[in-house]
Every structure is written in structure tokens, then in C-alpha cells.
Amino acid sequence: MEVTVKLHGNLCDKAGTDTIRLPINDNDTVDTLLIRLGKRHPVLLEAILDPTTGELKPYFNILLNGHRIQHMRGIHTKLKHKDELAIFPPEAVDG
């Protein structure tokens, strides 16, 4: 099983790419995927998650198949095969 992560704004520069495909397991959630992403690109994890709380940093938006995870279960939203996660840093978010 696999998920596609699309990076926007300065996150592309940090990762050196705009698209990353990552394997997932049956019970993976957005936060477990971000930790896995952080093993490949530690600077991304530092940019996206607050190191003291483990929560998404303010003004970051993550869309799962076009829907904000904040309207689901946040970073605890469960993933499934072929999901697409789009991560937008604060400067890439439209008003």
C-alpha cells in the first residue's frame, strides 16, 4: 500500500522534490506518515510538526484527497491505499 505526498511552497526546496511516495500499513495515520517522511527528510518534520506537542504547526494546511484534515481527525486521520496528501506551508496558503 502506498500514499502520495505533494509538497508545496518552500517544502519542495527542503525535500528537493515536490512529490514523494511512501509505503503505509493498515493502521497508519497522518502523524505516523509524517514521522516516516521525517526519517527521509528530517528538515520537513521539523518544519511541519511542533517538537514539544507533536501537533501540526499553526497555519500549515494538510489536505487528504482535497479535504482539510482539520475537518476530519486532524493528524490522527487514518490513511488508505492511494490516498494523496498535500502539505501547504503558511506562505503557500491562500487567504
C-alpha positions as CSV (number, residue, x, y, z in Angstrom):
1,M,0.0,0.0,0.0
2,E,1.2,3.5,-0.8
3,V,0.4,7.2,-0.3
4,T,1.5,10.1,-2.4
5,V,2.6,13.3,-0.6
6,K,2.6,16.5,-2.6
7,L,4.7,19.3,-1.2
8,H,4.0,23.0,-1.8
9,G,5.9,26.3,-1.3
10,N,9.3,26.1,0.4
11,L,8.7,22.5,1.4
12,C,9.7,21.4,-2.1
13,D,13.1,23.1,-1.7
14,K,13.6,21.4,1.7
15,A,12.9,18.0,0.3
16,G,14.4,18.5,-3.2
17,T,11.2,17.3,-4.8
18,D,7.5,18.1,-4.9
19,T,6.2,14.6,-4.8
20,I,7.1,11.7,-2.5
21,R,5.6,8.2,-2.5
22,L,5.6,6.4,0.8
23,P,4.5,2.9,1.8
24,I,1.8,2.7,4.5
25,N,0.5,0.0,6.8
26,D,-3.2,-0.8,7.6
27,N,-3.4,1.4,10.7
28,D,-1.2,4.3,9.6
29,T,-2.4,7.9,10.2
30,V,-1.2,11.2,9.0
31,D,1.1,11.6,12.0
32,T,2.8,8.2,11.5
33,L,3.2,9.1,7.8
34,L,4.8,12.4,8.8
35,I,7.2,10.6,11.1
36,R,8.1,8.2,8.3
37,L,8.6,11.2,6.0
38,G,10.8,12.8,8.6
39,K,13.1,9.8,8.6
40,R,13.8,10.5,4.9
41,H,13.7,14.3,5.2
42,P,14.2,15.4,8.8
43,V,14.0,19.1,7.9
44,L,10.5,18.6,6.7
45,L,9.3,17.1,10.0
46,E,10.9,20.0,11.9
47,A,9.1,22.4,9.6
48,I,5.7,20.8,9.9
49,L,5.3,19.5,13.4
50,D,5.8,21.3,16.7
51,P,8.6,19.4,18.5
52,T,7.1,20.0,22.0
53,T,3.5,18.9,21.3
54,G,3.8,16.8,18.2
55,E,0.9,18.7,16.7
56,L,0.8,20.4,13.3
57,K,2.4,23.9,13.5
58,P,0.0,26.8,13.2
59,Y,-1.1,27.9,9.7
60,F,0.1,24.7,8.0
61,N,-2.6,23.0,6.0
62,I,-2.7,19.4,5.1
63,L,-5.3,18.2,2.6
64,L,-6.2,14.5,2.3
65,N,-7.7,13.8,-1.1
66,G,-8.6,17.5,-1.3
67,H,-10.2,17.8,2.2
68,R,-8.6,19.5,5.2
69,I,-7.5,17.0,7.8
70,Q,-8.6,19.6,10.4
71,H,-12.2,18.8,9.4
72,M,-11.5,15.1,10.0
73,R,-9.4,13.7,12.9
74,G,-6.5,16.1,12.4
75,I,-3.1,14.4,12.3
76,H,-4.8,11.3,13.6
77,T,-6.8,10.8,10.4
78,K,-6.4,7.2,9.1
79,L,-4.8,6.7,5.7
80,K,-5.7,4.2,3.0
81,H,-4.0,2.9,-0.2
82,K,-3.6,5.5,-2.9
83,D,-4.5,8.5,-0.7
84,E,-3.0,11.8,-1.7
85,L,-1.7,14.2,1.0
86,A,-1.0,17.8,0.0
87,I,1.1,19.8,2.5
88,F,1.0,23.6,2.4
89,P,3.3,25.8,4.5
90,P,1.9,29.1,5.8
91,E,3.2,31.3,2.9
92,A,1.5,28.9,0.3
93,V,-1.9,29.2,1.9
94,D,-4.4,31.5,0.1
95,G,-6.5,33.9,2.1
